[in-house]
Amino acid sequence: MRADPKQVKRLLNTARGQIDGILQMVQEDRYCVDISTQILAAVAVLKKANMTVLRAHLDGCLRETLAPEAQTKIAEIVDLMGKLD
């Protein structure tokens, strides 16, 4: 994996903590909207972790296997992915 393992682990541990909190909220029969809000927060962290891994793959692994002219296209995709966050 080309992504920074510390960053990816940090994000995944954050998501894990959020999910543990959500499970506690469900056990406590908390308000549905509050639970849903926390689920969305966990999803956002998982998306960020995924984008980190995919960006590293595009920028490292894929770039090495393609012709030099493809580098510009990869840079465009990485820039576009940054706007999805």
Protein Blocks (a to p, Z undefined) as FASTA:
>chain_A
ZZdfklmmmmmmmmmmmmmmmmmmmmnopafklmmmmmmmmmmmmmmmmmmmmmmmmmmm
mmmmpcfklmmmmmmmmmmmmmmZZ
